[in-house]
């Protein structure tokens, strides 16, 4: 027997299937001048695994000449001649393969000879299937009639089906009716189903359902796909209604009718809904959306009754099938089920796409199962978490409902619970409803409202600032959070930061608020904020001010939060100014180092320049440790000079060793080919 063909040969039929013409004949038109097929002579001595170059040449030739019938016929003829001389089955096998892809009926004699060969029988069968001409199908049919070996005959029957030729249907139908040879009959039925032709489907439909029901289901689906809805419906309806067939077969037939909306689908679905077998009823659930409204209502009531108790797994599966096809309101009765899986499935359905009725029900259940502080009540069990999870998971458009519920709430415990929900959902639409509660007389309500507004913020900077300026000290932290949340949701952060800067003048008598606004201005990184901070730093001390540098220190601490390198040069000037107070110089250098440590995205040359200047300005070991940490993150060999300079101080040896190793590892990752040089450079 020939050894296994190479993967290239096995893939060729698939790769060329779309580009090769469907059944070929000897009458194809002539094309251009003959192409060189000399390589095909090697087929005579071909052996799998030893002549891969020939396979590649054949592939290339066929691909290049797929639109040139004359060239393809020339290759097929050369392959046949060489195959006839082949001493090994491998040569005849590759010749058959080439003929199947490139040949026509003129090569049939060679393939029919191979059909009689023990070694090359599979190769001949495959080639004839690939040819798919009328003569090739006839050759397969003749061989099938003459063959007495059962395995070989089974292969020929399967091949007739693979040709998908109407001409094969008659013989396959006759074989399918041959009860004396059950294996051949079963193979013929499978081949008819694989043919996917109207003739094959008709032949299958004529067989007794007791013998061919699975194949008839496949035939019904083929007819539906071919657009022959009436024929498909007649065949599938008969199978679905047959009480003598297995339920699985009836289900498969019913699916064909319903999947393709064949004539009679509505009546079939109604019959399924009233069927005695649970599996048939469950199939009606699958097509619930296609049922008439009255039948949907009937089925739903029946299913709700079945699920009200501790439902069996089969009932849960039916509920899970129907839930996506019903409204959230229709899912509400399932929330009362004693079955936790059913209840959770209904909650997930409602949370996915709630309507107002289902939202109100879930919200009501939640507020009744938690204590006034929003914590789970002692007797609520897991259900409180189920309600909460559903409310939090509801889509963003339900925020308006949360806002309306909050505005309508009159009792303190309801207001607190709803504030917690607004906070957890970050329901920005609820901000207007929170405003009155920010001034509530009940401290718990007020705290909950501040917590919620701190999570969602306001649409306008003015509202956030007004809240901050008016907030009592206990709620000031959440008011600060509200400013930050408002900034995050702001469509124009530049304008927001400018509003913050403008509010600085209003906070002179409120140092904690002023410090926050200064820090916020530094974090914002906007041009207006930078100009304002330098203006504050440069302003002369106010009359009567005892600590004349307090404002400057606050400005420098705010600048330390700056997100980019914009303030660095001015900070360096202050740190180097011998006339400036020592504490301001130290703060300026600290701000300089903090900003530089965050500037990993800045150009390497700039980082090196700033790190070198920082080392020159350093006044303490703490400063030099900061420079070491910065230099160790700069992916440039020049940073090693800074590290080594600091390493000369014995008291910083531990930090120096750590920085040196970290920088060497950084360079290795950045420049793998220079690993040896980098390692050498880090040793002393």
C-alpha positions as CSV (number, residue, x, y, z in Angstrom):
1,X,0.0,0.0,0.0
2,X,1.2,3.5,-0.6
3,X,2.4,5.5,2.3
4,X,0.3,8.5,3.6
5,X,0.3,11.4,1.1
6,X,2.0,14.6,2.2
7,X,0.0,17.4,3.8
8,X,0.4,19.5,0.7
9,X,-1.4,16.9,-1.5
10,X,-4.2,16.5,1.1
11,X,-4.8,20.2,1.2
12,X,-4.8,20.8,-2.6
13,X,-8.4,19.8,-3.3
14,X,-9.6,22.2,-0.5
15,X,-7.4,25.1,-1.7
16,X,-8.4,24.7,-5.3
17,X,-12.1,23.9,-4.8
18,X,-13.3,27.4,-5.4
19,X,-11.0,28.1,-8.3
20,X,-11.5,24.9,-10.3
21,X,-14.4,24.5,-12.7
22,X,-17.2,22.1,-11.6
23,X,-17.6,19.0,-13.7
24,X,-15.2,19.0,-16.7
25,X,-15.6,17.4,-20.0
26,X,-13.3,16.7,-23.0
27,X,-15.2,19.3,-25.0
28,X,-13.5,22.3,-23.2
29,X,-12.3,25.0,-25.5
30,X,-8.6,25.2,-26.4
31,X,-6.4,27.8,-24.8
32,X,-2.9,29.3,-25.3
33,X,0.3,27.5,-26.2
34,X,1.0,24.3,-24.2
35,X,2.9,24.8,-20.9
36,X,5.9,22.8,-19.8
37,X,4.8,19.6,-18.1
38,X,8.2,17.9,-18.2
39,X,8.3,17.7,-14.4
40,X,5.4,15.2,-14.6
41,X,7.8,12.5,-15.9
42,X,9.0,12.2,-12.3
43,X,5.7,10.6,-11.4
44,X,7.0,7.3,-12.7
45,X,9.5,7.1,-9.9
46,X,7.5,9.0,-7.3
47,X,7.5,8.0,-3.6
48,X,5.8,9.9,-0.9
49,X,8.1,11.7,1.5
50,X,11.0,11.6,-1.0
51,X,9.7,13.8,-3.9
52,X,8.2,16.8,-2.3
53,X,9.5,19.0,-5.1
54,X,7.3,17.3,-7.6
55,X,4.2,17.8,-5.4
56,X,5.1,21.5,-5.1
57,X,5.6,21.8,-8.9
58,X,2.2,20.2,-9.5
59,X,0.5,22.6,-7.1
60,X,2.2,25.6,-8.7
61,X,1.3,24.5,-12.2
62,X,-2.4,23.9,-11.4
63,X,-2.7,27.1,-9.6
64,X,-1.1,29.1,-12.4
65,X,-3.2,27.4,-15.1
66,X,-6.5,27.1,-13.4
67,X,-8.1,29.2,-16.2
68,X,-6.3,27.3,-19.0
69,X,-8.2,24.0,-19.8
70,X,-5.7,23.0,-22.5
71,X,-2.7,23.4,-20.1
72,X,-4.6,21.4,-17.4
73,X,-5.4,18.6,-19.9
74,X,-1.7,18.5,-20.9
75,X,-0.7,18.0,-17.3
76,X,-3.3,15.3,-16.8
77,X,-2.2,13.5,-19.9
78,X,1.5,13.7,-18.8
79,X,0.5,12.4,-15.3
80,X,-1.5,9.5,-16.8
81,X,1.4,8.5,-19.1
82,X,3.9,8.6,-16.2
83,X,1.5,6.9,-13.8
84,X,1.1,4.1,-16.3
85,X,4.9,3.5,-16.1
86,X,5.1,3.9,-12.3
87,X,6.7,0.9,-10.6
88,X,5.2,1.9,-7.2
89,X,1.6,2.6,-6.1
90,X,2.8,6.0,-4.9
91,X,3.4,7.2,-8.5
92,X,-0.1,6.0,-9.7
93,X,-1.6,7.6,-6.6
94,X,-0.2,11.1,-7.4
95,X,-1.1,10.6,-11.0
96,X,-4.7,10.0,-10.0
97,X,-4.7,13.0,-7.7
98,X,-3.5,15.3,-10.6
99,X,-6.0,13.8,-13.0
100,X,-8.8,14.4,-10.5
101,X,-7.9,18.1,-10.3
102,X,-6.8,18.8,-13.9
103,X,-8.2,16.0,-16.1
104,X,-11.3,15.2,-17.9
105,X,-13.1,12.1,-19.4
106,X,-10.2,11.3,-21.6
107,X,-8.3,9.9,-18.6
108,X,-11.2,7.6,-17.4
109,X,-9.6,4.4,-18.8
110,X,-6.5,4.9,-16.5
111,X,-8.7,5.6,-13.5
112,X,-10.9,2.6,-14.2
113,X,-7.8,0.4,-14.2
114,X,-6.8,1.8,-10.9
115,X,-10.3,1.0,-9.5
116,X,-9.4,-2.7,-10.0
117,X,-6.2,-2.3,-8.1
118,X,-6.0,-3.2,-4.4
119,X,-3.4,-0.5,-3.7
120,X,-4.8,2.4,-5.7
121,X,-8.5,1.8,-5.4
122,X,-9.0,4.8,-2.9
123,X,-7.0,7.1,-5.2
124,X,-9.1,6.2,-8.2
125,X,-12.4,6.7,-6.2
126,X,-11.2,10.1,-5.0
127,X,-10.2,11.2,-8.5
128,X,-13.5,10.2,-10.0
129,X,-15.4,12.1,-7.3
130,X,-13.2,15.2,-8.0
131,X,-13.9,14.9,-11.8
132,X,-17.7,14.8,-11.2
133,X,-18.4,14.5,-14.9
134,X,-21.3,12.3,-16.1
135,X,-18.9,9.7,-17.3
136,X,-17.0,9.7,-14.0
137,X,-20.2,9.2,-12.1
138,X,-21.2,6.4,-14.5
139,X,-17.8,4.7,-13.9
140,X,-18.3,4.8,-10.2
141,X,-21.9,3.4,-10.6
142,X,-20.6,0.6,-12.8
143,X,-17.8,-0.3,-10.4
144,X,-20.4,-0.3,-7.6
145,X,-22.6,-2.8,-9.5
146,X,-19.7,-5.1,-10.3
147,X,-17.9,-4.9,-6.9
148,X,-18.4,-7.9,-4.6
149,X,-16.1,-6.8,-1.7
150,X,-18.3,-5.1,0.9
151,X,-15.8,-2.5,2.2
152,X,-14.9,-1.4,-1.3
153,X,-18.6,-1.3,-2.3
154,X,-19.4,0.8,0.7
155,X,-16.6,3.2,-0.4
156,X,-18.1,3.4,-3.8
157,X,-21.6,4.1,-2.5
158,X,-20.3,6.9,-0.3
159,X,-18.4,8.3,-3.3
160,X,-21.6,8.4,-5.4
161,X,-23.2,10.6,-2.7
162,X,-20.1,12.8,-2.7
163,X,-20.4,13.6,-6.4
164,X,-23.8,15.3,-5.7
165,X,-24.9,14.2,-9.1
166,X,-28.6,13.7,-9.9
167,X,-27.5,10.8,-12.1
168,X,-26.4,8.8,-9.0
169,X,-29.8,9.1,-7.3
170,X,-31.5,6.2,-9.1
171,X,-28.8,3.7,-8.3
172,X,-28.5,4.9,-4.7
173,X,-32.3,4.7,-4.3
174,X,-32.2,1.1,-5.5
175,X,-29.4,0.2,-3.2
176,X,-31.3,1.9,-0.3
177,X,-34.3,-0.4,-0.9
178,X,-32.1,-3.6,-0.9
179,X,-33.1,-5.1,2.4
180,X,-30.9,-8.1,1.7
181,X,-27.8,-6.0,2.3
182,X,-28.5,-3.8,5.3
183,X,-25.0,-2.2,5.4
184,X,-25.2,-1.2,1.8
185,X,-28.7,0.1,2.2
186,X,-27.7,2.2,5.2
187,X,-24.7,3.6,3.3
188,X,-26.9,4.4,0.3
189,X,-29.4,6.3,2.5
190,X,-26.5,8.3,4.0
191,X,-25.1,8.9,0.5
192,X,-28.5,10.2,-0.7
193,X,-28.6,12.6,2.2
194,X,-25.1,13.8,1.4
195,X,-26.0,14.4,-2.2
196,X,-28.2,17.3,-1.4
197,X,-30.1,17.2,-4.7
198,X,-33.8,17.3,-5.2
199,X,-33.6,13.9,-6.9
200,X,-31.9,12.4,-3.9
201,X,-34.4,14.0,-1.5
202,X,-37.3,12.6,-3.5
203,X,-35.7,9.1,-3.4
204,X,-35.3,9.4,0.4
205,X,-38.9,10.6,0.8
206,X,-40.1,7.5,-1.0
207,X,-38.5,5.1,1.5
208,X,-40.3,3.9,4.6
209,X,-39.8,6.3,7.5
210,X,-39.1,3.4,9.8
211,X,-35.9,2.8,7.8
212,X,-34.8,6.2,6.6
213,X,-36.2,8.8,9.1
214,X,-32.9,10.4,10.1
215,X,-31.9,10.7,6.4
216,X,-35.4,12.0,5.6
217,X,-35.0,14.8,8.2
218,X,-31.7,15.8,6.4
219,X,-33.6,15.7,3.1
220,X,-36.3,17.9,4.4
221,X,-33.7,20.5,5.6
222,X,-32.0,20.3,2.1
223,X,-35.3,20.9,0.4
224,X,-36.0,23.9,2.6
225,X,-32.6,25.3,1.8
226,X,-33.2,24.7,-1.9
227,X,-36.4,26.8,-1.6
228,X,-38.8,23.9,-2.0
229,X,-40.8,24.8,1.0
230,X,-43.9,22.7,0.2
231,X,-42.0,19.5,-0.4
232,X,-39.9,20.1,2.8
233,X,-43.0,20.8,4.9
234,X,-44.8,17.7,3.6
235,X,-41.8,15.5,4.5
236,X,-41.0,17.1,7.8
237,X,-44.6,17.3,9.0
238,X,-45.2,13.7,8.4
239,X,-42.1,12.8,10.4
240,X,-42.9,15.1,13.3
241,X,-46.5,13.7,13.5
242,X,-45.5,10.1,13.4
243,X,-46.1,8.5,16.8
244,X,-44.1,5.4,15.9
245,X,-40.8,7.3,15.4
246,X,-38.4,8.1,18.3
247,X,-39.0,11.4,20.0
248,X,-35.5,12.6,18.9
249,X,-36.3,12.1,15.3
250,X,-39.7,13.9,15.6
251,X,-38.0,16.8,17.4
252,X,-35.4,17.1,14.6
253,X,-38.2,17.1,12.0
254,X,-40.1,19.7,13.9
255,X,-37.1,21.9,14.1
256,X,-36.8,21.9,10.3
257,X,-40.3,23.2,10.0
258,X,-39.9,25.9,12.7
259,X,-36.3,26.9,11.7
260,X,-37.4,27.6,8.1
261,X,-40.9,28.8,8.8
262,X,-42.3,26.2,6.5
263,X,-46.0,26.0,5.7
264,X,-47.9,24.7,8.8
265,X,-45.3,25.9,11.3
266,X,-47.9,27.6,13.4
267,X,-50.1,24.5,13.7
268,X,-47.1,22.4,14.5
269,X,-46.1,24.7,17.3
270,X,-49.6,24.6,18.7
271,X,-49.5,20.8,18.7
272,X,-46.1,20.8,20.3
273,X,-47.4,23.0,23.1
274,X,-50.1,20.4,23.9
275,X,-47.9,17.4,23.3
276,X,-47.7,14.8,26.0
277,X,-44.0,14.3,25.8
278,X,-42.0,16.9,27.9
279,X,-39.3,17.1,25.2
280,X,-41.9,18.2,22.6
281,X,-43.3,20.8,25.0
282,X,-39.8,22.1,25.6
283,X,-39.3,22.5,21.8
284,X,-42.3,24.8,21.8
285,X,-40.5,26.9,24.4
286,X,-37.6,27.2,22.0
287,X,-39.8,28.9,19.5
288,X,-41.9,30.8,22.0
289,X,-41.5,34.1,20.2
290,X,-43.1,32.6,17.1
291,X,-46.2,31.5,19.0
292,X,-49.6,33.3,18.7
293,X,-50.2,35.6,21.7
294,X,-53.0,33.4,23.1
295,X,-50.8,30.4,23.0
296,X,-47.9,32.3,24.6
297,X,-50.1,33.3,27.5
298,X,-51.3,29.7,28.0
299,X,-47.8,28.3,27.9
300,X,-46.5,31.0,30.2
301,X,-49.2,30.4,32.8
302,X,-48.4,26.7,32.7
303,X,-44.7,27.3,33.1
304,X,-45.2,29.8,35.9
305,X,-47.3,27.2,37.8
306,X,-44.6,24.5,37.3
307,X,-41.9,26.9,38.5
308,X,-43.6,28.2,41.6
309,X,-42.4,25.3,43.7
310,X,-38.8,24.0,44.0
311,X,-38.5,23.4,40.3
312,X,-36.8,20.3,38.8
313,X,-33.8,20.9,36.5
314,X,-36.0,20.3,33.4
315,X,-38.4,23.0,34.5
316,X,-35.6,25.4,35.2
317,X,-34.2,24.7,31.7
318,X,-37.6,25.5,30.2
319,X,-37.8,28.8,32.1
320,X,-34.3,29.8,31.0
321,X,-35.3,29.1,27.4
322,X,-38.5,31.2,27.6
323,X,-37.2,34.2,29.6
324,X,-35.3,35.9,26.7
325,X,-38.5,35.9,24.6
326,X,-40.8,37.5,27.2
327,X,-41.1,41.0,28.6
328,X,-39.7,41.9,32.0
329,X,-43.2,42.3,33.4
330,X,-44.0,38.7,32.3
331,X,-40.9,37.6,34.1
332,X,-42.1,39.0,37.4
333,X,-44.1,35.9,38.6
334,X,-40.9,33.9,38.4
335,X,-39.5,36.1,41.1
336,X,-41.8,34.3,43.6
337,X,-40.5,30.9,42.8
338,X,-39.2,28.8,45.6
339,X,-36.4,27.7,43.3
340,X,-33.4,29.9,43.6
341,X,-32.0,29.1,40.1
342,X,-35.4,30.1,38.6
343,X,-35.5,33.3,40.7
344,X,-32.0,34.3,39.7
345,X,-32.6,33.6,36.1
346,X,-35.7,35.9,36.2
347,X,-33.8,38.6,37.9
348,X,-31.0,38.4,35.3
349,X,-33.7,38.7,32.6
350,X,-35.2,41.8,34.3
351,X,-31.9,43.4,35.0
352,X,-30.9,43.0,31.3
353,X,-33.9,45.0,29.9
354,X,-36.3,46.1,32.6
355,X,-39.6,48.0,32.1
356,X,-41.0,50.4,34.7
357,X,-43.2,47.8,36.3
358,X,-40.4,45.3,36.8
359,X,-38.1,48.1,38.0
360,X,-40.6,49.2,40.6
361,X,-41.0,45.6,41.8
362,X,-37.3,44.9,42.2
363,X,-36.7,48.3,43.9
364,X,-39.6,47.6,46.3
365,X,-38.3,44.1,47.2
366,X,-34.8,45.6,47.8
367,X,-36.0,48.4,50.1
368,X,-38.0,45.9,52.1
369,X,-35.2,43.4,52.6
370,X,-32.5,45.8,53.9
371,X,-32.2,47.8,57.1
372,X,-32.5,51.6,57.2
373,X,-28.7,52.0,56.9
374,X,-28.6,50.1,53.6
375,X,-27.1,46.9,55.3
376,X,-28.6,43.5,54.7
377,X,-31.4,42.8,57.2
378,X,-31.0,39.9,59.6
379,X,-33.8,37.9,58.1
380,X,-33.3,38.8,54.5
381,X,-30.8,36.1,53.6
382,X,-29.3,36.1,50.2
383,X,-32.3,37.7,48.5
384,X,-31.2,41.2,49.4
385,X,-28.0,40.6,47.5
386,X,-30.0,39.3,44.6
387,X,-32.2,42.4,44.4
388,X,-29.2,44.7,44.8
389,X,-27.2,43.0,42.1
390,X,-30.1,43.3,39.7
391,X,-30.6,47.0,40.4
392,X,-26.9,47.8,40.0
393,X,-26.7,45.8,36.8
394,X,-29.7,47.5,35.1
395,X,-28.8,49.5,32.0
396,X,-27.8,53.2,32.2
397,X,-31.2,54.4,30.8
398,X,-32.8,53.4,34.1
399,X,-31.0,56.1,35.9
400,X,-33.9,58.4,35.3
401,X,-36.2,55.9,37.1
402,X,-33.8,55.9,40.1
403,X,-33.9,59.7,40.1
404,X,-37.7,59.7,40.0
405,X,-37.8,57.2,42.8
406,X,-35.4,59.3,44.9
407,X,-37.4,62.5,44.3
408,X,-40.6,60.7,45.3
409,X,-39.2,59.1,48.5
410,X,-40.5,60.7,51.7
411,X,-39.2,58.5,54.4
412,X,-35.6,58.8,55.6
413,X,-34.8,55.1,55.3
414,X,-36.0,55.0,51.7
415,X,-34.0,58.1,50.9
416,X,-30.9,56.6,52.4
417,X,-31.3,53.3,50.5
418,X,-31.8,55.2,47.2
419,X,-28.8,57.4,47.9
420,X,-26.7,54.3,48.3
421,X,-28.1,52.8,45.1
422,X,-27.3,56.1,43.2
423,X,-23.8,56.0,44.6
424,X,-23.2,52.3,43.6
425,X,-24.6,52.9,40.1
426,X,-22.9,56.3,39.7
427,X,-26.3,57.4,38.4
428,X,-25.5,60.9,37.2
429,X,-29.1,61.6,36.2
430,X,-30.0,61.6,39.9
431,X,-28.0,64.7,40.8
432,X,-31.0,67.1,40.7
433,X,-32.9,64.8,43.0
434,X,-30.0,64.8,45.5
435,X,-29.9,68.5,45.9
436,X,-32.7,68.9,48.5
437,X,-31.2,66.0,50.5
438,X,-27.9,67.8,50.8
439,X,-29.6,70.2,53.2
440,X,-31.8,67.6,54.9
441,X,-32.3,68.0,58.7
442,X,-31.6,64.3,59.2
443,X,-27.9,63.9,59.5
444,X,-27.9,60.3,58.1
445,X,-29.9,61.4,55.1
446,X,-27.6,64.3,54.5
447,X,-24.5,62.1,54.9
448,X,-25.9,59.5,52.4
449,X,-26.8,62.3,49.9
450,X,-23.2,63.8,50.2
451,X,-21.8,60.3,49.7
452,X,-23.9,59.9,46.5
453,X,-23.1,63.3,45.1
454,X,-19.4,62.7,45.9
455,X,-19.6,59.7,43.5
456,X,-21.4,61.3,40.6
457,X,-20.7,65.0,40.8
458,X,-22.5,67.8,39.0
459,X,-22.8,68.9,35.3
460,X,-21.4,72.4,36.1
461,X,-18.3,73.4,37.9
462,X,-20.3,76.2,39.6
463,X,-22.6,73.7,41.3
464,X,-19.7,71.6,42.6
465,X,-17.9,74.7,43.9
466,X,-21.0,76.0,45.6
467,X,-21.4,72.7,47.4
468,X,-17.8,72.7,48.5
469,X,-18.0,76.3,49.8
470,X,-21.2,75.6,51.7
471,X,-20.5,72.1,53.0
472,X,-20.3,71.6,56.8
473,X,-17.0,70.2,57.9
474,X,-18.3,66.6,58.4
475,X,-19.4,66.5,54.8
476,X,-16.5,68.4,53.3
477,X,-14.7,65.2,52.3
478,X,-17.6,64.1,50.1
479,X,-17.9,67.7,48.7
480,X,-14.3,67.4,47.7
481,X,-15.1,64.1,46.0
482,X,-18.0,65.8,44.2
483,X,-15.6,68.4,42.8
484,X,-13.3,65.6,41.5
485,X,-16.3,63.6,40.1
486,X,-17.6,66.7,38.4
487,X,-14.2,67.3,36.8
488,X,-14.1,63.7,35.5
489,X,-17.5,64.0,33.8
490,X,-16.9,67.6,32.5
491,X,-16.9,68.0,28.8
492,X,-14.5,71.0,29.0
493,X,-11.9,70.3,31.7
494,X,-10.0,73.4,30.7
495,X,-13.0,75.6,31.6
496,X,-13.6,73.6,34.8
497,X,-10.0,74.2,35.9
498,X,-10.4,77.9,35.1
499,X,-13.5,78.0,37.4
500,X,-11.5,76.4,40.2
501,X,-8.8,79.0,39.8
502,X,-11.3,81.8,39.8
503,X,-12.7,80.4,43.1
504,X,-9.4,80.7,44.9
505,X,-10.1,84.3,45.9
506,X,-13.3,83.2,47.7
507,X,-11.5,80.8,50.0
508,X,-8.9,83.1,51.7
509,X,-10.8,82.6,55.0
510,X,-11.2,78.8,54.6
511,X,-7.6,77.4,54.5
512,X,-8.6,73.7,54.2
513,X,-10.8,74.5,51.1
514,X,-8.1,76.7,49.6
515,X,-5.5,74.0,50.1
516,X,-7.7,71.5,48.2
517,X,-8.4,74.0,45.4
518,X,-4.6,74.7,45.0
519,X,-3.9,71.0,44.9
520,X,-6.7,70.4,42.4
521,X,-5.3,73.2,40.2
522,X,-1.9,71.5,40.3
523,X,-3.4,68.2,39.3
524,X,-5.4,69.7,36.5
525,X,-2.3,70.6,34.4
526,X,-4.1,73.4,32.5
527,X,-2.3,76.6,31.3
528,X,-4.8,78.7,33.3
529,X,-4.0,76.8,36.5
530,X,-0.2,77.0,35.9
531,X,-0.4,80.8,35.4
532,X,-2.6,81.1,38.5
533,X,-0.2,79.1,40.7
534,X,2.8,81.2,39.7
535,X,0.8,84.4,40.2
536,X,0.0,83.2,43.7
537,X,3.7,82.4,44.3
538,X,4.9,85.8,43.1
539,X,2.2,87.8,44.9
540,X,3.5,90.0,47.7
541,X,2.5,89.1,51.2
542,X,-0.9,90.5,52.4
543,X,-0.9,93.3,54.9
544,X,-0.7,91.9,58.5
545,X,0.2,88.4,57.3
546,X,2.5,86.8,60.0
547,X,3.7,83.8,58.0
548,X,4.7,85.6,54.8
549,X,5.8,82.4,53.0
550,X,2.7,80.3,53.8
551,X,1.0,81.1,50.4
552,X,4.2,80.4,48.5
553,X,4.6,77.0,50.3
554,X,1.0,76.1,49.4
555,X,1.7,77.0,45.7
556,X,4.8,74.9,45.6
557,X,3.0,71.9,47.1
558,X,0.3,72.3,44.5
559,X,2.9,72.5,41.7
560,X,4.4,69.3,42.9
561,X,1.2,67.6,41.6
562,X,1.7,68.9,38.1
563,X,1.3,66.1,35.5
564,X,4.0,67.2,33.0
565,X,7.4,69.0,32.9
566,X,6.0,72.5,32.3
567,X,7.0,73.9,35.8
568,X,10.4,72.3,36.0
569,X,12.7,75.1,34.8
570,X,11.1,77.7,37.1
571,X,11.2,75.3,40.0
572,X,14.9,74.7,39.4
573,X,15.5,78.5,39.4
574,X,13.8,78.8,42.8
575,X,15.8,75.8,44.2
576,X,19.1,77.4,43.0
577,X,18.2,81.0,44.2
578,X,20.6,81.6,47.1
579,X,18.5,84.6,48.1
580,X,15.4,82.6,48.5
581,X,14.4,81.2,51.9
582,X,15.8,77.7,52.6
583,X,12.4,76.2,53.1
584,X,11.1,77.5,49.8
585,X,14.3,76.2,48.0
586,X,13.8,72.8,49.6
587,X,10.1,72.7,48.6
588,X,10.9,73.7,45.1
589,X,13.5,71.0,44.8
590,X,11.1,68.4,46.2
591,X,8.4,69.5,43.7
592,X,11.0,69.3,40.9
593,X,11.9,65.7,41.9
594,X,8.3,64.6,42.3
595,X,7.4,65.8,38.8
596,X,10.5,64.3,37.3
597,X,9.8,60.9,38.9
598,X,6.5,60.8,37.1
599,X,7.8,62.0,33.7
600,X,8.6,58.5,32.3
601,X,7.0,59.5,29.0
602,X,9.2,62.5,28.5
603,X,12.1,62.4,26.0
604,X,15.1,60.6,27.4
605,X,17.4,63.5,26.6
606,X,15.2,65.8,28.7
607,X,15.0,63.4,31.5
608,X,18.8,63.2,31.6
609,X,19.1,66.9,31.6
610,X,16.7,67.4,34.4
611,X,18.2,64.5,36.4
612,X,21.7,66.1,36.1
613,X,20.4,69.4,37.2
614,X,18.5,67.8,40.2
615,X,21.8,66.2,41.3
616,X,23.6,69.6,41.1
617,X,20.8,71.1,43.3
618,X,20.6,68.2,45.8
619,X,21.3,69.4,49.4
620,X,20.7,66.2,51.3
621,X,21.0,62.4,51.1
622,X,17.2,62.3,50.7
623,X,17.5,64.4,47.6
624,X,20.3,62.2,46.2
625,X,18.2,59.0,46.9
626,X,15.4,60.5,44.8
627,X,17.9,61.3,42.0
628,X,19.2,57.7,42.2
629,X,15.7,56.3,41.8
630,X,15.0,58.6,38.8
631,X,18.3,57.9,37.1
632,X,17.7,54.1,37.4
633,X,14.5,54.5,35.2
634,X,16.2,56.3,32.3
635,X,17.0,53.9,29.5
636,X,20.3,55.4,28.5
637,X,23.8,54.5,29.4
638,X,24.6,58.1,30.3
639,X,22.3,57.8,33.3
640,X,25.0,55.4,34.7
641,X,27.3,58.4,35.2
642,X,24.8,60.0,37.5
643,X,24.3,56.7,39.4
644,X,28.1,56.3,39.8
645,X,28.6,59.8,41.0
646,X,26.2,59.3,43.8
647,X,27.6,55.9,44.6
648,X,30.9,57.5,45.7
649,X,29.2,58.4,49.0
650,X,29.5,55.5,51.4
651,X,26.3,56.3,53.3
652,X,24.3,55.7,50.1
653,X,25.9,52.4,49.1
654,X,22.8,50.3,49.7
655,X,20.6,52.6,47.5
656,X,23.5,52.8,44.9
657,X,23.7,49.0,44.6
658,X,20.0,48.7,44.1
659,X,19.9,51.5,41.5
660,X,22.9,50.2,39.6
661,X,21.3,46.7,39.3
662,X,17.9,48.1,38.3
663,X,19.5,50.3,35.6
664,X,21.6,47.4,34.2
665,X,18.4,45.3,34.0
666,X,16.6,48.1,32.2
667,X,19.4,48.5,29.6
668,X,19.4,44.7,29.0
669,X,15.7,44.8,28.2
670,X,16.1,47.9,26.0
671,X,19.2,46.7,24.1
672,X,19.5,42.9,24.3
673,X,22.5,42.8,21.9
674,X,24.5,45.0,24.2
675,X,24.0,42.9,27.3
676,X,27.6,42.0,27.6
677,X,28.8,45.6,27.3
678,X,26.1,46.8,29.8
679,X,27.1,44.1,32.3
680,X,30.7,45.1,32.0
681,X,29.9,48.7,32.4
682,X,28.2,48.2,35.7
683,X,31.1,46.4,37.4
684,X,33.8,48.3,39.2
